[in-house]
Amino acid sequence: MPVCMFSWACKSAVESNVLPPAVGGVAMMTSSRPCPAERNAPSNAPVAQAKIDKAVYHEWDHGRRRCRGTFTYLIREFFLGTQPAEGSKDCSRGPASVGAAGHRCPASGLEIHDYDTITTLASDLDRRSVGGPTMGIRSILRRKAGTLYRGYIEPRVTLTVRGRPRLDVSTLRTFAEYRQRLERITKSHVGWLRSEWFGGKPDQNRLRGYCAACRAWTRFSVGHRLCSEVDGRSVPWWRETVTCPGCLLNTRMRLSVHLFEDLLKPGPDARIYLTEQTTSLYARIAGRFPQVVGSEFLRDGTLPGEVNAVGIRREDLIALTFPDASFDFIVSLEVLEHVPDYKTALRECARVLRPGGTLLLTAPFHGGEQNLIRARIGQDGEVEHVEPPEYHGDPLSSEGCLCFYHFGWELLADLRAAGFRDVAAFMCWSRELGYLGEQVQFVARR
C-alpha cells in the first residue's frame, strides 16, 4: 500500500538527518495509516529499541494526526494552490477535514482525497518542474516535517517517557550558607563542563532540556556573544543565554517563571505587578494570570500611572502610583540595578504589597558581601562613574540602560530594612532544566 504523506515526509527527514531518531524508541510509521480501532492497540506499531506502552503511543499518535492535518494545509495553501472543494472543511483544523469532498487542484483538476494522492501529485509536479515555484517540494516537505516533528510529536512523547524534572532549590538566609552551596554547585557545573560540554559535544549551539515555562522538552539555543573561561576554555555566560525557542526566555527568566509558578504558587485571582510590560516574560505571565499589571519607565512624556498611545503604562519604581496593599505579588527582574536610589524603590515595593505578599527579585549579583557601586548621582545631579560604564539592554531604547549597582549579600539586609520580614536567596543548578552556572534569585515576603 502507498505510504501516507506524513509518514513519507518524516521517514525522508530522518533518512536525510533533518529529524533526530525517534524519542524513547518510537519509530516513525512507514506503513499505511491504521484505522481508529488499530490505534488503541500499540502492539502492532513498529519499535526501534523498546516496546511502546499505551501512554507513549497515545501521545505519539496524537501529535502524528495533528501534523498530518497541518501538512494538508501547507500543501494546499503554499505548494499546490488548491481551494477547498464545495462541502469540505478547512484543512488547518486537522486530519478530519479531509473528507469525501476532498480538495480540487486548479492546475490538474484532480480532487485530493487523502495524503497518498497528495504524495503522488507532489512527486509528479517535482518531475515535471523545470525551475518553477513547485521545484523542490520534497525538500521543502522534509524541512516542514522536521519542524512539525520537533514542535508537536517529540515534546509530547519525551514528556511521557521522561516526565518533568524535579526542581531542587536551596533556600539560603546567611552568607555562609550561600558559600557552601556555591561550592557544591561549582563542583557539579565544572564536572558537567569537563565530561559533556568539553567532551566532544557535536553542537554547542543547542542544548536539550525541559522548559518549565513552556512545560515541554525542547532544544535550547545557546549564545556565545558573552563568555567566561573555565580551564582556559571559553564557555557561555549561562545566566543570559540557553534560550527556549518556544517562549524566548533565557535561563534567568525561565527560572523566575519556574520559581514563581511552582514555589510561590500564585492563585488564579492573584493580583500581580511586573516592573516590565514589553517583554516575552510579561506576555507569558499575563497569559496565565488575568489580574496582571505591567509598566515601563517611559521617556515619551506620559504621566506616571497613565498609559501611552500603544497601551504601555508609565511607572517609576521610586514613586509608584498604586495605593497601599494593592498586590499579592511583585516580580522585578533586572530593574533594581538601574535605579540610583534603590532603597526607596524597595520601600515602595513593600508599600504596595499586601501583608503576606511576596517580591520576586533578580539583579546582577557578584557573590561578595557588600554591594558594588558602579555609578551614582552627584550633588549637581550628574552621573558620576565609579567603575567603567556598563549598559544593559533596554527594550525601549537602543542606547541601553546604565547599571548603577552589582549587588552582594548586603541586598538581603536592605530588603529587611525596607519592611520585608522573611528574606532569602534561592539557588539551584540543573542540567535537565537548563539552569547552568550560578543562578541566584531573591524572594522577600512582606
Stockholm file with secondary structure:
# STOCKHOLM 1.0

chainA/1-446         MPVCMFSWACKSAVESNVLPPAVGGVAMMTSSRPCPAERNAPSNAPVAQAKIDKAVYHEWDHGRRRCRGTFTYLIREFFLGTQPAEGSKDCSRGPASVGAAGHRCPASGLEIHDYDTITTLASDLDRRSVGGPTMGIRSILRRKAGTLYRGYIEPRVTLTVRGRPRLDVSTLRTFAEYRQRLERITKSHVGWLRSEWFGGKPDQNRLRGYCAACRAWTRFSVGHRLCSEVDGRSVPWWRETVTCPGCLLNTRMRLSVHLFEDLLKPGPDARIYLTEQTTSLYARIAGRFPQVVGSEFLRDGTLPGEVNAVGIRREDLIALTFPDASFDFIVSLEVLEHVPDYKTALRECARVLRPGGTLLLTAPFHGGEQNLIRARIGQDGEVEHVEPPEYHGDPLSSEGCLCFYHFGWELLADLRAAGFRDVAAFMCWSRELGYLGEQVQFVARR
#=GR chainA/1-446 SS CCCCHHHHHHHHHHHTTSSCCCGGGBCCCCSSCCCHHHHTCGGGSCBSSSCCCHHHHHHHHHHHHHHHHHHHHHIIIIISCCEECTTCCCGGGCGGGCCSSCEECTTTCCEECSHHHHHHHHHHHHHHCSSSTTTTHHHHHHHHHHHHIIIIIHHHHHHHHHCCCCCCCEEECSHHHHHHHHHHHHHHHHHHIIIIISSCCSCTTEEEEEETTTTEEEEEECCCSSEEEETTEEEECGGGCCBCTTTCCCHHHHHHHHIIIIIICCCTTCCEEESCSSSHHHHHHHTTCSSEEECBCCCSSCCTTCBCTTSCBBCCTTSCCSCTTCEEEEEEESCGGGCTTHHHHHHHHHHHEEEEEEEEEECCBCSSSSCEECEEECTTSCEEESSSCCEEEETTEEEEEECCEEBCTHHHHHHHHTTCSEEEEEEEEETTTTEEEEEEEEEEEC
#=GC SS_cons         CCCCHHHHHHHHHHHTTSSCCCGGGBCCCCSSCCCHHHHTCGGGSCBSSSCCCHHHHHHHHHHHHHHHHHHHHHIIIIISCCEECTTCCCGGGCGGGCCSSCEECTTTCCEECSHHHHHHHHHHHHHHCSSSTTTTHHHHHHHHHHHHIIIIIHHHHHHHHHCCCCCCCEEECSHHHHHHHHHHHHHHHHHHIIIIISSCCSCTTEEEEEETTTTEEEEEECCCSSEEEETTEEEECGGGCCBCTTTCCCHHHHHHHHIIIIIICCCTTCCEEESCSSSHHHHHHHTTCSSEEECBCCCSSCCTTCBCTTSCBBCCTTSCCSCTTCEEEEEEESCGGGCTTHHHHHHHHHHHEEEEEEEEEECCBCSSSSCEECEEECTTSCEEESSSCCEEEETTEEEEEECCEEBCTHHHHHHHHTTCSEEEEEEEEETTTTEEEEEEEEEEEC
//
